[in-house]
Amino acid sequence: MEISTDKYKVAPLDKGAEAVAIIKEAEESLKRMTGEKITLIAYEETEKEYK
């Protein structure tokens, strides 16, 4: 699957250890619920304006 947009970019979480831990916990919860490995990706909005 390829998702291409310039409205969002991958969020820089290199200094967000707590944020990464929350995402990992959510992935594990979803895995327990679905039985499937789930990967969550953090995005942030870009500076561009959209109408």
TIKETOR-440715 format. One record per residue: x, y, z of N, C-alpha, C in turn. Coordinates in steps of 0.001 Angstrom, whole numbers, padded with zeros to 6 digits, always signed. Example, Ala and Ser with C-alpha at 12.3 -4.5 7.8 and 13.67 -1.06 7.14 Angstrom:
# residues 2
+013190-005690+007800+012300-004500+007800+013200-003300+007800+012850-002250+007080+013670-001060+007140+012900+000030+007870
END
This chain:
# residues 51
+000841-001165+000000+000000+000000+000000+000892+001236+000000+000552+002164-000832+001288+003430-000857+000302+004561-000620+000633+005417+000333-000186+006588+000622+000654+007807+000293+000145+008629-000595+000915+009789-001015+000072+011045-000842+000574+011969-000047-000098+013244+000166+000918+014261+000640+000669+015512+000324+001567+016542+000843+000899+017314+001981-000283+016856+002407-000987+017492+003507-000420+017048+004863+000158+015862+004906+000721+015316+006142+002131+014817+005899+002924+014787+006966+004246+014172+006905+004431+013343+008170+005341+012407+008122+005601+011558+009277+006083+012441+010423+005479+012259+011587+005821+013078+012751+007191+012683+013295+008029+013654+013586+009362+013355+014136+009267+013050+015638+009249+011775+015982+009104+011367+017379+010426+010918+017989+011540+011314+017381+012841+010881+017885+013111+011374+019303+012463+012454+019726+012622+012953+021101+011362+012694+021925+010455+011909+021397+009177+011660+022064+009051+010241+022565+009929+009850+023483+009920+008481+023998+008558+008112+024573+007918+009039+025265+006604+008750+025846+005564+008530+024754+005612+009352+023705+004675+009200+022588+004865+007855+021898+006101+007458+021701+006387+006171+021067+005878+005031+021943+006048+005141+023242+005564+004107+024166+004039+003985+024093+003342+005104+024003+001878+005083+023901+001448+004406+022607+002131+004722+021516+001805+004094+020227+002031+002585+020293+003140+002156+020884+003427+000724+021012+002378+000020+021863+001948+000669+022939+000888+000087+023781-000409-000061+022987-000737+000948+022196-001935+000887+021369-001840-000229+020329-000663-000399+019741-000454-001486+018774-000676-002839+019435-000148-003011+020645-000321-004279+021368-001785-004527+021719-002489-003482+022138-003914-003616+022452-004705-004045+021220-004415-003416+020098-005100-003768+018851-004774-005191+018420-003537-005621+018629-003145-006991+018297-003939-007990+019130-004096-007690+020429-004877-008579+021295-006337-008623+020847-006876-007496+020426-008271-007422+019996-008519-008122+018667-007572-007977+017732-007792-008465+016366-007086-009775+016054-006053-010085+016828-005247-011259+016513-004261-011011+015388-004176-009790+014925-003291-009412+013833-002280-008380+014303-001091-008395+013704-000100-007372+014013-000550-006063+013367-000634-005016+014168-001067-003703+013705+000090-002720+013867+000319-001903+012857+001342-000869+012940+000663+000490+012823+000878+001334+013822+000343+002692+013801+001455+003645+013391+001107+004624+012580+002079+005589+012089+001611+006983+012494+002496+007758+013094+002151+009113+013533+002464+010106+012420+001454+010884+012067+001611+011936+011072+001316+013282+011718+001861+014330+011128+001500+015682+011514+001144+016444+010252+000294+017457+010411-000077+018261+009252+001105+019114+008810+001191+019307+007504+002221+020199+006987+001738+021637+007135+002574+022568+006808+002256+023998+006955+001341+024513+005840+001128+023713+004818+000358+024174+003667-001113+024380+004024-001730+025374+003416-003149+025621+003599-003926+024902+002520-005071+024351+002907-005936+023648+001959-007325+024237+002034-007938+024358+000874-009303+024886+000817-010218+023870+000217
END
